[in-house]
């Protein structure tokens, strides 16, 4: 049955959950507008939070906004709502990424509702994981989660994982010698701790994780070349569990789908007792992005590299208040 437009307190709670999504450098490049009379919520790209040198095509921006959109969908299902979503509803307005009708009809999606409690528990972990393979049932569930959003999740073979690790190191070197890309990273990753105050975006020093010793893993080191007070070093897993998230095409709508698939995979991992970190570092350079793809895989475009395993949960990064994100008309 149809419903009345959702009240503002519920909308604010949904936006707060949406904003718990991961985004490139935790820039949180999203904004929302809610029409009280119609119950329609619009998701916009906040281009003031774009990273033009790191993410010149706004691919990462769209993926982050897609992840926020999935959180909103899961949070709505957890509140017995059945939103209708339309991606890129207005070609003449490229910053308008999605239209969400919150009134909804019919029963809520139980699978989405099951993931809603994991939204606030999910944090990127840049700590060492156990050298332990994932159970087949867990990897199958993660692949199913990606397919539910129209994407594919691939667990590459050992030789391909080593190739990906080499590409991560190559991308790190490229970033270090590119002053504009490096400048964006420094801007969004302050080395001082967040500690519940100060900036409400970016990645604070306590979320960097320890410096790597020994084995290489697909974890972005935001502190390369910069001292971080109190930061130690640690041995990471020798054989990381790596997954590639990809799409058949490579257009803005595909990036939004990839973002929704990414968050669905991450929440499914959280429910299963796994921790994760993501990196797009080799995917940010045209010279290395094509090489991340498995040549024997049908996956055409890799959108994200995900590291999964058993280990400590990551630290909480700051989030912008809902009052900055939501405009009500």
C-alpha positions in Angstrom: 0.0 0.0 0.0 1.1 3.6 -0.5 2.4 5.7 2.3 2.4 9.3 3.4 5.7 11.2 2.7 8.3 10.3 5.3 8.8 12.8 8.2 11.9 14.9 8.5 13.3 13.1 11.5 13.3 9.8 9.6 14.8 11.4 6.5 17.6 12.9 8.7 18.3 9.4 10.2 18.5 7.9 6.7 20.9 10.6 5.6 23.1 10.0 8.7 23.3 6.3 7.8 24.0 7.1 4.1 26.9 9.3 5.2 28.6 6.4 6.9 29.6 5.1 3.5 33.2 5.0 2.4 34.5 7.5 -0.1 37.8 8.4 -1.7 40.0 10.1 1.0 36.7 10.3 3.0 35.8 13.4 1.1 32.1 12.6 1.5 31.2 14.1 -1.9 27.4 13.9 -1.6 24.5 16.2 -0.9 20.7 15.5 -0.5 17.5 17.5 -1.1 14.2 16.4 0.2 10.8 17.5 -1.1 8.4 17.2 1.8 5.2 17.4 -0.2 6.2 14.6 -2.6 8.4 12.4 -0.5 11.2 12.5 -3.1 14.8 12.6 -2.1 17.5 13.7 -4.6 21.2 12.6 -4.3 23.6 15.1 -5.8 27.4 15.1 -6.4 29.1 17.8 -4.3 31.8 18.8 -6.8 33.4 21.1 -4.2 34.6 17.8 -2.7 35.9 16.3 -5.9 39.6 15.4 -6.3 40.4 16.6 -9.8 43.9 15.3 -9.9 43.4 12.0 -8.2 40.0 11.3 -9.7 39.8 13.4 -12.9 36.8 11.6 -14.4 34.9 11.6 -11.0 34.7 7.8 -11.2 35.7 7.6 -7.5 33.2 10.3 -6.6 30.4 8.4 -8.2 31.4 5.2 -6.5 31.4 6.9 -3.1 27.9 8.4 -3.8 26.7 5.0 -4.9 27.9 3.5 -1.6 26.0 6.3 0.2 22.9 5.4 -1.8 23.1 1.8 -0.9 23.4 2.7 2.8 20.3 4.8 2.4 18.4 1.9 0.8 19.5 -0.6 3.5 18.6 1.9 6.3 15.2 2.5 4.7 14.5 -1.2 4.5 15.5 -1.5 8.2 12.7 1.0 8.9 10.1 -0.9 6.9 10.3 1.5 3.9 10.5 0.4 0.3 12.1 3.2 -1.7 12.1 3.4 -5.5 15.4 4.5 -6.9 16.1 6.0 -10.4 19.8 6.6 -11.3 20.8 9.7 -13.2 17.2 10.8 -13.7 17.9 14.1 -15.4 20.5 14.1 -18.2 20.5 17.9 -18.3 21.6 17.9 -14.6 24.8 15.8 -14.4 25.3 16.6 -10.7 21.9 14.9 -9.9 22.9 11.3 -9.5 19.7 9.6 -8.2 16.1 10.2 -7.4 14.7 8.2 -4.4 11.0 8.1 -3.8 10.7 7.3 -0.1 7.0 6.6 0.2 7.3 3.2 -1.4 4.8 0.4 -1.9 4.9 -3.2 -1.0 6.9 -5.1 1.7 10.5 -4.0 2.5 13.5 -5.9 1.2 14.4 -8.4 4.0 17.9 -8.9 2.6 18.6 -5.2 2.7 17.1 -4.8 6.1 19.4 -7.6 7.4 22.4 -5.5 6.4 21.2 -2.3 8.0 22.7 -2.9 11.5 26.1 -3.3 9.9 26.2 0.2 8.5 27.6 1.8 11.7 29.9 -1.2 12.5 31.6 -1.1 9.1 35.0 0.7 9.2 38.0 0.4 6.9 40.8 -1.5 8.6 44.3 -0.7 7.6 45.8 -3.1 10.2 47.3 -6.6 9.6 44.9 -9.4 9.0 45.4 -13.1 9.8 47.1 -15.2 7.2 44.0 -17.2 6.8 41.9 -18.1 3.7 38.3 -17.1 3.6 35.7 -19.9 3.8 34.1 -20.8 0.4 30.7 -20.0 1.9 31.8 -16.4 2.8 33.3 -15.7 -0.7 30.2 -17.1 -2.4 28.0 -14.8 -0.3 30.2 -11.8 -1.2 30.0 -12.6 -4.9 26.2 -12.9 -4.6 26.0 -9.5 -2.9 27.9 -7.9 -5.8 25.7 -9.6 -8.4 22.6 -8.4 -6.6 23.7 -4.9 -7.6 24.5 -5.8 -11.2 28.3 -6.1 -10.7 30.8 -8.9 -10.4 33.2 -9.8 -7.6 36.3 -11.9 -8.6 38.8 -13.5 -6.3 42.0 -13.6 -8.4 44.6 -16.4 -8.4 47.8 -16.1 -6.4 49.9 -15.0 -9.4 47.4 -12.3 -10.2 47.3 -11.1 -6.6 51.1 -10.7 -6.7 50.7 -8.7 -9.9 48.2 -6.4 -8.3 50.6 -5.8 -5.3 53.3 -4.8 -7.8 50.8 -2.4 -9.4 50.0 -0.9 -6.0 53.7 -0.2 -5.4 53.9 1.3 -8.9 50.9 3.6 -8.2 52.5 4.7 -4.9 55.6 5.7 -6.7 53.7 7.6 -9.3 51.8 9.5 -6.6 54.9 10.5 -4.8 56.4 12.2 -7.8 53.2 13.9 -8.9 52.9 17.1 -6.8 49.3 17.8 -7.6 48.1 14.3 -6.8 50.3 14.2 -3.7 48.9 17.6 -2.7 45.4 16.3 -2.7 46.3 13.3 -0.6 48.0 15.5 2.0 45.1 17.9 2.0 42.6 15.2 2.8 44.7 13.1 5.2 45.9 15.1 8.2 48.5 13.3 10.3 47.1 14.6 13.6 44.4 12.5 15.3 40.7 13.2 15.0 39.9 12.4 18.6 36.2 13.5 18.3 37.0 17.1 17.3 38.4 19.2 14.5 37.7 18.3 10.9 34.6 16.4 9.9 36.0 14.9 6.8 39.2 13.4 5.5 41.2 10.5 7.0 42.8 11.3 10.4 46.2 10.0 11.4 44.9 7.3 13.8 43.1 5.7 10.9 46.2 5.3 8.8 47.1 2.0 10.4 50.7 0.9 11.1 53.6 1.1 8.6 54.1 -2.0 6.6 57.0 -4.3 7.3 57.8 -7.4 5.2 55.0 -8.5 2.9 53.2 -6.0 0.6 49.5 -5.7 0.8 47.0 -3.5 -1.1 46.7 -0.9 1.6 47.1 2.8 0.8 49.8 4.4 3.0 48.6 8.0 3.4 51.7 8.9 5.5 54.4 8.1 3.0 57.1 10.8 3.4 55.3 12.3 6.5 55.9 11.6 10.2 52.9 10.5 12.2 53.3 10.8 16.0 53.0 7.5 17.7 52.6 5.5 14.6 54.3 2.1 14.7 55.0 -0.6 12.2 53.8 -4.2 11.8 54.1 -7.3 9.8 51.1 -7.8 7.4 49.8 -11.0 6.0 51.9 -12.7 3.4 49.0 -13.9 1.3 46.3 -11.3 1.4 42.7 -12.2 0.4 42.1 -9.8 -2.5 38.9 -9.3 -4.5 38.2 -7.3 -7.6 34.9 -5.5 -8.0 34.0 -4.8 -11.6 31.4 -3.9 -14.2 30.6 -4.7 -17.8 30.7 -1.0 -18.9 32.5 2.1 -17.6 29.9 4.9 -17.6 28.7 7.1 -14.7 25.7 4.8 -14.1 28.1 1.8 -13.9 30.2 3.7 -11.3 27.0 4.3 -9.2 26.1 0.6 -9.4 29.7 -0.3 -8.5 29.4 1.9 -5.4 26.2 0.2 -4.3 27.8 -3.2 -5.0 30.9 -2.2 -3.0 28.9 -1.2 0.0 26.7 -4.3 -0.2 29.8 -6.4 -0.3 31.4 -4.5 2.7 28.3 -4.8 4.8 27.9 -8.5 4.0 31.5 -8.9 5.0 30.8 -7.1 8.3 27.8 -9.4 9.0 30.1 -12.4 8.3 32.7 -11.2 10.9 35.2 -10.1 8.3 37.0 -6.8 8.1 38.1 -5.0 4.9 40.0 -2.2 3.4 39.7 -0.9 -0.2 42.1 0.8 -2.6 41.7 2.3 -6.0 45.3 3.5 -6.2 46.4 1.5 -9.3 43.0 2.3 -10.9 43.6 6.0 -10.7 46.3 5.8 -13.4 45.3 4.9 -17.0 48.7 3.3 -17.4 48.1 0.7 -14.6 44.3 0.4 -14.5 44.1 -1.9 -17.5 46.7 -4.2 -16.0 44.7 -4.8 -12.8 42.1 -6.7 -14.8 42.5 -10.5 -15.0 43.1 -11.3 -18.7 41.2 -14.6 -18.5 38.2 -13.0 -16.7 35.1 -11.7 -18.4 35.2 -8.7 -16.0 35.7 -5.8 -18.4 36.3 -2.9 -16.0 37.7 -3.2 -12.5 36.3 -0.5 -10.3 37.7 -1.3 -6.8 40.3 -3.5 -5.2 39.1 -5.0 -1.8 41.2 -6.6 0.8 39.3 -8.9 3.2 40.1 -11.0 6.2 40.1 -11.5 9.9 41.6 -8.9 12.1 41.0 -5.8 14.2 38.2 -3.4 13.2 39.3 -0.1 11.8 39.1 3.3 13.5 36.1 5.6 13.0 36.8 8.4 10.6 34.9 11.7 11.0 31.6 12.4 9.3 29.9 15.6 8.3 26.7 16.5 10.3 23.3 16.0 8.5 22.7 19.7 8.7 25.5 20.1 6.1 24.2 17.4 3.8 20.4 17.9 3.7 18.4 20.6 2.1 14.6 20.5 2.7 12.2 22.2 0.3 
